[in-house]
Amino acid sequence: MGTVPIYLKIEEYKDLVAIMNAIKDSIAKAETLIDDVNQLRDEEDKELSGCIDLLTEVKDKIASIDAVILNPEGM
């Protein structure tokens, strides 16, 4: 199936070009926003990982203290 020429009035063509440019701009903005969200998510994941590590460290220390308190002869 071959292409068929489309005839538009100059004003309609200008409107179409303006609309297409607006769509392209919107897509670019959406891509930027998605990149920003992904960057924030990565930062949050790093923060959460740090919190988990700290919580694990505290938990291990509590377990050590618990062992000393509950079993003082083992020292």
C-alpha positions as CSV (number, residue, x, y, z in Angstrom):
1,M,0.0,0.0,0.0
2,G,1.6,3.2,-1.1
3,T,1.5,6.6,0.6
4,V,-1.1,9.0,-0.3
5,P,-0.3,12.7,-0.3
6,I,-2.2,14.7,2.3
7,Y,-3.1,18.3,1.4
8,L,-3.4,20.7,4.3
9,K,-4.0,24.4,4.4
10,I,-0.9,26.3,5.5
11,E,-2.7,27.4,8.7
12,E,-3.7,23.8,9.5
13,Y,-0.1,22.7,8.8
14,K,1.2,25.4,11.2
15,D,-1.3,24.3,13.8
16,L,-0.3,20.6,13.3
17,V,3.4,21.5,13.7
18,A,2.7,23.5,16.9
19,I,0.7,20.6,18.3
20,M,3.4,18.0,17.4
21,N,6.0,20.3,19.1
22,A,3.8,20.6,22.2
23,I,3.5,16.8,22.3
24,K,7.3,16.4,21.9
25,D,7.9,18.9,24.7
26,S,5.4,17.1,27.0
27,I,7.1,13.8,26.3
28,A,10.5,15.3,27.1
29,K,9.1,16.7,30.4
30,A,7.6,13.3,31.3
31,E,10.9,11.6,30.6
32,T,12.7,14.1,32.9
33,L,10.2,13.6,35.6
34,I,10.6,9.8,35.4
35,D,14.3,10.2,35.6
36,D,14.0,12.4,38.7
37,V,11.6,9.9,40.3
38,N,14.1,7.1,39.6
39,Q,16.9,9.1,41.1
40,L,14.9,9.8,44.2
41,R,13.9,6.1,44.5
42,D,17.6,5.2,44.3
43,E,18.5,7.7,47.0
44,E,15.6,6.4,49.2
45,D,16.8,2.8,48.7
46,K,20.3,3.8,49.8
47,E,18.9,5.5,52.9
48,L,16.7,2.5,53.7
49,S,19.6,0.2,53.3
50,G,21.6,2.3,55.7
51,C,18.7,2.2,58.2
52,I,18.5,-1.6,57.9
53,D,22.2,-2.0,58.5
54,L,22.0,0.3,61.5
55,L,19.0,-1.7,62.9
56,T,20.9,-4.9,62.4
57,E,23.9,-3.6,64.2
58,V,21.8,-2.4,67.1
59,K,19.9,-5.8,67.2
60,D,23.3,-7.7,67.3
61,K,24.5,-5.5,70.2
62,I,21.3,-6.0,72.1
63,A,21.7,-9.7,71.6
64,S,25.3,-9.6,72.9
65,I,24.2,-7.6,76.0
66,D,21.3,-10.0,76.5
67,A,23.7,-12.9,76.4
68,V,25.9,-11.3,79.0
69,I,23.1,-10.4,81.3
70,L,21.3,-13.8,81.0
71,N,24.5,-15.9,81.2
72,P,27.1,-14.0,83.2
73,E,29.2,-17.2,83.9
74,G,29.9,-17.5,80.2
75,M,32.1,-14.4,80.3
